[in-house]
Amino acid sequence: MFFKSALISLICVFAVLILSIFIFKEAYYVHFDFSDDDKVKISTTINALATPVISLISVILLYITLSKQIQSNYFQKKAKNLDLILVMYNQLQVEYENFSYRKKGQSTTKGVTTSYERQFNGADALRENLARFRITPEKFGPSYQSDKIIRLVHTFALVENLIITMDLEENARNLLTQNIESFYRTSLRPVFLSLAYLIRSNSNSYSVALINFVTEQERKCTPDFDITSFKNEGDLFKEYYNS
């Protein structure tokens, strides 16, 4: 619409300029040889007609420029939002991979007892934590290992919230949603679901935070999910084993 109007206006201005050349140059025929007074009148008329046309063209071009600038800023904002989410998603993966657990103990071989110390990271560290809290679930609370688990929960929740609330292209939002849901299912769910079951009777803030997180994630697929309704830990994964 605006491009068409601008094109028509430019054609009109160009026609006026061509007409002015023929009017003000030396005439080929005496009949078209205008006097100076006539030329002044013609130039005044052309000026009166051309001024609003030129003003209209300026307004249209300014509008087009501003529209393009706004559109460019809009896409730049979306690109920056996507970059921020990707940075935070990468931070979540780094925290997960750097999650560590150090296990100390003693082993006896042929009557010889030796001390050992093993370092676990990522999924292995989470499983070792689960084995530890399986023995004493009431100890899940303010401690170094529990802090690291809750930090994973908070980082995951932050990334998920950014994906939901920030201005993004819908295709990008859908792909990011699939990725974060896949990360929960494959990296966090196997341990967090069992851990939530073990600490379901705890009342400290750490336990409540983990249970609420697991409940929120599970209700995306099972709206009536309730960790306290399961009699056995194995029932939590019955659907997975059956599939």
PyMOL commands that set and color helices and strands:
alter all, ss='L'
color gray80, all
select helices_A, chain A and resi 2-24+30-32+36-98+122-135+137-139+144-165+170-198+205-218+227-229+233-242
alter helices_A, ss='H'
color red, helices_A
select strands_A, chain A and resi 100-109+112-121
alter strands_A, ss='S'
color yellow, strands_A
deselect
rebuild
show_as cartoon
